[in-house]
Amino acid sequence: MSECTHDCASCGESCGERQEPQSLLKEHHPAAHVGKVYGVVSGKGGVGKSMTCCQLAVTMRRRGHTVGVLDADVTGPSIPKAFGLHGQAVGSEESLCPMETRTGIQVMSTNLLLQNETDPVVWRGPVISGVVQQFWTDVLWNCDYLFVDMPPGTGDVSLSVFQSIPLDGILVVASPQDLVSMVVEKAVKMAEMMEVPIVGLVENMSYVSCPDCGKKLRLFGEGRTAAAAARHGLQLLAEMPIDPALAALVDAGDIESFQGAWLDKVAQALE
C-alpha cells in the first residue's frame, strides 16, 4: 500500500481513517477562557432572537457571571447596536480582542470589523462561515458563558456553528403565531441531527401589558409555543412581552438598562 496522503477523495483504500468520521469541532484560542457555550436560534427571522440573546446576556451578567456574545448573524448583525458599541475591534496577527459594553459584556460582530457599520456584508456562504469560525478560534474570550446569536433558519452558517463550535446547548426562540409549530420542529430536528441538547423554548411577543390595569393582552391569540414544547418534551422557559420601552432602549443602544425578570427561569436552567 502506498503512503497515506490523508486525501480520501483520491484514495481507494478502506482504512480506519476513512471509516471513522472526523470531528469538525474547533478549539478556541489557547489564551482564551470559555465556560459554557449556548446558541440562541430560531427557525425563521423576525421573532426577536437577537433581542432575546441580548437580554439573556444582560440577565446573566446581573447574576454575577462574565458573559460574551458571539454575533454569528453575519449579514444582519444587530448586537453592537443594542449595546451601543461603535468603532472597530482591535487585534494582532494572532488574535482579536472583543469589545466590552458598559457593564463588561464581551461582544464580537462583523459590524465591529467594518470601516462603516452601515456597509452591507455581501459575502458568499463559505466566507461567512469562515468568519464565524474565526470569531470562535481567534477571539480572546474570557467568560463563564458565551452566547452565540445564530442567523435565522438552518443554512450554511447555522450548520457551520453546530459543526465547529462545541455547543453545550441551544435555546429556541419563537413567536405565538400558528407557524410556531413548524418553526420549532425545524430547530429541534437540526439540533437532534447535530446531537446538541435543547435547553428550552422562549416565546417572544407573547402579550402587551395594559398600561392602565396591567392585564395581559395577547395580540396574536393564545401562544402555541407551550403545545409545541410539550410535543417535543421541552420546557417553555419564558413568555416575553411586546414592550415599547424595551424597543426604545435598543434604539438608544442601552439594552443593559432594561427592567424585567422574564428570562430568570432561563438563567436558572443554564446555571
N, C-alpha and C positions, 0 to 999 in steps of 0.2 A: 504493500500500500504506500502511495506517495505521501510526502509530508503534508500535514494538515495546514491549510491556509485560512481556516475559520470562515471561508466563504461558501456557505451551504448551497448557494444558488448555482455554483459551477461544479458541484461535487455530487457523485452518485453513491457514495458510501453511506451505510446506515449505522452511523456511530452514535455513541451516547450523547454527544453534544447536540446532534441533530434531533434526537428523540426527546430530550428534556427541554421544555420551554425555558427560555432565558428571561429573567426578571428585567423589566424596563425601569424599575424604580431608581431614582437618582438620590445621591447623598446631598445634604445641604452643605454649605460652605464649611470647611473644617474649623473655622474660627467662630462660627455661629452657634447659638444655643436655641433650640426649638423644643418645646414640650409637646403638647398635643396639637394636632392639625385637623381642622374641620372645614369641609366645603359647605358653602351656602348655595343651594341650587334651586332651579325652577324649571319646569317643563316648557314654559313659554315666557315671553317677555311681558313687561308691564304689570307684574304682580307685586313689585316693591321688594325684590330680592336684595338689591344694594342698600336700600333703606334699612331693611332688617339686619343686614350684615353690620352696618354702621352702629345701629342701636345695640346690637349684641356685643360689639367690641367695647362700646362705652359702658354697658352694664357690667361686663367682666372687669373692666378697669376700675370701676367704682367698688368692686368687691375685693380690690387689692392685688389683682393679678397684673403681670406685664403682658401686653397684648400687641399683636401685629395684624395687619390686614394686607393680604396679597391680592391686588386687583387683577384678576385674570380675565376680566371683561375688556379685552384689549381695544376693541374697536368702539366701545361705548363706555369709557371709563368715567365714573361719577363719584368715586370715593374721595379723591382730593377736594372736589368742590364742596362736598358735605362737611368736610373737616376744615375748610378754609385754607388749604395748602396751595401755595403757588410757587413758582420758580422751578429750578431744576435740582434733582438729586445729584449728589457728588459721589465720586468713586475713584478707583485707580484701575490699573490693568488687571489686578487680581480680584477686585470686589466692588460692590456697590453698597452705599450706606442708605438705609431707609430714612425718609424724612419723619420727623416727630410732630405730633399735634400738640395743642396747648396742654393737654393732660398727660402727654407722654405715650400716646398710641403710635406705634411704628407703621408707616404706610409706604408701599411701593406700587407704582402705577405707571402706565405709559405716559400719562399726562405730565408726570414729573421728569420725563426724559425729552419731551418735545421742546423745540425752541419757542413755539407759541402753543399754549394749551388748547386753543380752538382749532389747531390744524387737524384735519381728518387723518385717520390711520388707514391708508389704502394699501394693505399688505395682503398677500395670499396666505392661505391656511397654514402651510408649513412654517412660514416665517413667524406668524403669530404664535404658533405652538412652541417654537424655539424661544421666543421672548418669554413666554410664561415659564418655561423650564429654567431659564436664566434667573428669573425672579426668585426661584427656589434655590438654585445651585450657587448663585453668585452674590446674593444679598446677605449682609451681615445682620441677620435677625438675632434678637436677644429677647425672647418672650416665652412665657408659660403657655400661652395659647396663640396659635396663628390661624386666622380665618381667611379662607380663600373665597373671594367673591367670584363665582363662576359665571360665564356667559350663559344666557338662556338656551334651552334646548339640549340636544345630545350630539353636537357636531364635533369637528376636529379638536377644538381647544378643550372641550369637556373631556373628551377621550384622552387627550394628552395629559391633563391634570390627573385623571384617575390612574393612568398608567405610570406616570413619572414621579408623582408626589405621594409619599406614604400617608394617606389619609386615615385618621383614626375613626372617622365617621362623617356623615353628611346630615345637614338639616334641610328639609324640603319646604319651600315657601310657595303657598298657593293663595288663590282668591276665592270668594264664595260662590262664583257662578257655576252653572251646570258642567262647564268644561273641566272643572277641577278633577273629576274622576279620571279622565283620560290623562291629564297632565301629571297627576300623582303616579298613575300606573307606569307612565314612561320613565319617570325618575326612579321609581322603585325597581323596575326591571333593569335599568342601566346599572344601578348600584349592586344588584344581585349578580349581574354579569361580571362586574369588576370586583366582586367579593368585598365590598365596603359596607359596613353596617350603617343603618339609618337611625339617627338619634331620635327623630320625631318630626312632626309637621308643625308649621306655623301658618295660620290663616291671617292674611293681611286684608285690610279694608272690610273688616267684619261688620262694623257698625259706626254710627256717628252718635256721640252723646249730646242729647238736647241741652242747650245752654241754660234753659230755664228750670227744667225738672230733673235733668240728669238721666232720663230714660234712654236706653239704647235703641236707636232707630236703625234697623237693618235695611239699608237701601237696596241691596241685592237679594233680599229674602234671607231665609234661614240658611246658614252656611252648610255646604255639603262636605266640607273637609273632614268633619268628625266621622261621617259614614265611610268616606274613602279610607281614612286611617284605620277604622275598625276592620274593614275588609282585608287589609294587609297586615293586621296585627301590630299596628303602630300607635304611638301616642300623639294626640293633638295637644301640643305643649303650650300654645298661646293663641289668643284671638286679639289681633291688633286693630285699633280703630282708625278711621279716617280723621286726621287731626290737622286742621288748618295751621295751628300754631307750630306743629312739627314741620310742616312743609315750609313755613316761613324761616325756621331755624336752618333748614337745609339750604335754602336760597341764600341765607346770610353766611353760610359756612360755619355755623355754630351748633352742629348736631350734638356736641358734648354738653349743651345746656338743657337738653330735653328732660322733661319730667314725666315719669310713668314707670310702672313696675310690670309692664306686660310680659317682659322676657325673663322675669325672675325664675320662673319654673324651668325655662330652657337653661339658664345659667346653673341651676341646681343639678340638672341632668348631666351637664358637661363636667361639673365638679365631682 
